[in-house]
Amino acid sequence: MTDALQKPTLIIRQYSQLTPYQDRFLEMKQLTEQRDANTPDELWILQHHEVLTQGQAGKAEHILIPSHIPVVQTDRGGQVTWHGPGQLVAYFLFDLNRLGWNVRTLVSYAENLMIALLKKYGIEAYAKADAPGVYVAERKIGSLGFKIRKGRSYHGLALNIDCDLSGFQTINPCGYAGLEMVRIQDLVPDYPSFETLCRDIIETLEHSGYFSEVQTIQA
């Protein structure tokens, strides 16, 4: 945890409408390039229009079935994944050096955040050391991938709420052939909405102890 005198401000941007992946990707890169030691950290919570994103070292063969879904080449780690309506995406624009975090700390924080959210609704999930993300039994419910530039992170996590899983069926999700995806909707009958999960995340970060102040902006 950062020293009390060094704790940064966190700005949380919650997007109420579906937002294009490419726009947010370019915005994340620009913010990361332009920020300095005094720039507040940010967390963006949103849902994308349907898209496949290919990681920096992504292999084309993991896209199994060409479809109407656009493919965007990105610079995060990992292979190909799907984003779309009904999936909560959270982007972590954090100064890791200022927080005293390394990459493993960031990955564990994102995984544990998803695990804690799911536990609140009676879902027992876990992380795998050799396959980043969050799983329920052997099915994957949460994915993650980051880019670190000059000690600052961008990209983040994706948690399946009630999305259409057919997009995942056109790919090897995260590069794993035969990996089955699952949604919160499949596991609990009265499942939380995107807005409810946003509130849960905001509350968690407000009480995390890592930030001096948390400001929420409706984007």
Secondary structure, 3 states (H helix, E strand, C coil): CCCHHHCCEEEEEECCCCECHHHHHHHHHHHHHHCCCCCCEEEEEECECCEEEECCCCCHHHECCCCCCCEEECCCCCCCEEECCCEEEEEEECEHHHHCCCHHHHHHHHHHHHHHHHHHCCCCCEEECCEEEEEECCEEEEEEEEEEECCEEEEEEEEECCCCHHHHHHECHHHCCCCCECCHHHCCCCCCCHHHHHHHHHHHHHCCCCCCEEEEEEC
